C-alpha cells in the first residue's frame, strides 16, 4: 500500500542515482515534539500525511525544484506562511467566497505543504474532498479544480513519473547540467542558458 514514507523513499532513491545535487538539499527529519509545538502555536492539528512527510524531510536546506508544483516547506516555514495568510486575510476579505469564484483566498483549515508566495495547501475542511492538495495563490482565490486527492497520491505520482517517465500533470522532469532535477513544461531544452535533458527513467 502506498504511503508518504514509501513515496519519499522512491523519490530519494531516484535523486541519489540521477541528480545527487538535488538529493543533497533534502533536509533531515523534524521531530514529533517540534510538530506538536507548531500545531499548538497555530491552534490546528496537522493532517497525518503532512506529519509523516515532515518526519521524513523537514523541507529543504535551500530552494530547489525537487517537486513539480511547489518546493516542500519545512516546519518553520509552514508556521510562518500560515500565520501570514491568517493575518492578511481579514484585511482583504480573504475568507469570503466572491462569485464567480468557488473558493476564498484563504481558509483557516488549509495547511501549507509547499511554495512561498503561492502555496500548495492541504485542505482539512470536512467533506468528500477532505485532505486534497490544491493551490492558494498570493493574488487570486484558491484553486482546487485540479487538486490531488491526497499528499500521498501526489508524491506517489512524482515517484512514478521519475521511475517510469511521463509527467505530473503538465510538469515533466529534466536534468540540468549540474546534475540537479528541474520540472518544466514539455519540450523544454534549456533554463537560464543551461542545457536540459530529459530525466532518465528505469
N, C-alpha and C positions, 0 to 999 in steps of 0.2 A: 504494500500500500504506500502511495506517495506521501511523503511528509516534507515539511520545510527543511528539516535537517538533511534528509536524503537528497533533496534538490540542490541544496548548497554544496553538499559533498561532491555531487556530479559536476557542478559548475567549477568548483575549486580544482577538481581533477583535470578538467579541460584547460583551465587557465594555467596551471602549473606546467602542463605539457606544451601548450602552444603560445601562451602570452605570459611568461613569468613576470614581466614588468607589472602587469595588471594584478596578478596573484599577490604580489608583494604589498599592495596597498590595502588589501582587505585587513580590517582591524581585528584584533582578538576579541574574545567574548566579553560581554558585560557580565554582571553578577545578579543573582536574584535579589539581593539586598538593595542594590542600586535601582533596579527596576521597580521594586516596591516603593522606594523613596520617591521616584519620579511619578508614579501613579498617585501617591499621597499628595504630592505637590500640586498636581493638576486636578485632583479630585475625580479621576476617571480610571477605570480598570482597563488595562491594555488587552487586546484580543490575544488568545493563546498563541496564534501563529506568529504574531509580532514578537511576543516574548521568546518563542522558540528561535526566531531569527536573530534576535539580539544576543541570545545565549550562544550563538554560533559566531556572529560578527557584529560588533558594536559600530556599524557603519564602515567607513574607510578612513585611512590616515591622511589622505589627500584626495582632491577631486579626481575622479576617473570615470570614464564612460564604460562601466562594467556591466550595467543592466540597461536595457534598451529604452525604457521610458523615463527613468529618473535615477540619480545616484542614491544609493541607500543611506539613510541618515543614521548617525549614532544617537544614543540615548539623550545626550546633552542637547543636540540639535532638534530632536523630536520635541523635547520640552520647550525649547526656545521658539520654534516655529508655531507650536500650538498656542503658546501664550501671546505671541504677536498677533495671530489671527483673532483670538478671543478679545484682545484689546482693541483692535481696529474695527471689528465687525459692527459694534453698536454705532460707531461714528459714520459708517457708510450704509446703514440699514442693511447690513450684510447677512442677517439671519432670516430675512424675509424673501420669499419667492415672488418675483415680479414677472408677470406674463409678458411675453410668451415663453419665458424660461420655465423649466421644470424643477430646477434646483436653486437653492440660495447660494450666496457667495461663500458662506461658511456655516457649519453646524457644530455644536459642542460635542457631538458624538462621532466626529471624524478625527481619526488619529493619523498623523503623518507617518509615512514609511520612507518616502524618498523625495528628492527635489530640493529646491531652495525658494525662489520666488513662486514658481508654480509647483504645487505639492501633489505627490501621489499619496492618496489617503485611503485608509481602511474605514469603511462605513459601519458603524456599530448601531445604527438605528434598527429597531426591531422590524421584523417583516421578512418576506421571502428573499430579499436582496441583502440580508444581514451578512456582514464580513466581506462584501465585494470591494474591489480595489479600483478606484476611479481617480480622476484628476480635479483638483481645486486650483484653477489658475489664480494669479495675483490680481488680474484686472477684469475677470469675467466670472459669471456664475459657474459653479462646478458642473462637471460633465461625467455622467455615468453611462452614457449611451453605448460605449464600447468597453464597459467595465469587465475586469476579470472577476470570476465568481469568488475567488479567494486568493490570498497571498501565495498559498501552496500551488494553486493552479498556474499562477504567473511564473513563479520560479521554476516549476517543472517544465513549462513551455520554453523558458530560456535554456534549461539544460538539454531538452530535446533538440532544440534548434542548433545549439553548439555541437552536439554529438552527431546529429543526423542531417544537418543542413536545413535550409528553408529560411523562414522569417518569423519573428514575433510581431504579429500584426503587420505593420508596414516596415518594420525595422529589420535590417539584415546585418549580420556580423561580419566585420572586416578586421584585418590585422594591419597595423601601421608599421612603418619601417623599424621603429624602436621596439617591436615585438610587444605592443600593447593592443588591447581589444578596443574596437571602435564600432558603434552601431550607427547605421545611417540608412538612407533610402536606397532602393535598388539601383544598380548601375553606377554607383559612385566609384571613382578611380583615384581621387586624391582629396586630402584635407589639409588646409593650411600649407600647401606646397609639398606635402609628404604623400608618397605613393600608398594607396590602399590595395591590398589584395584580399580576395575572398577568404574568409576564415575556413580552415580545413575542418572536415567532419570525419568521424571514424569510419 
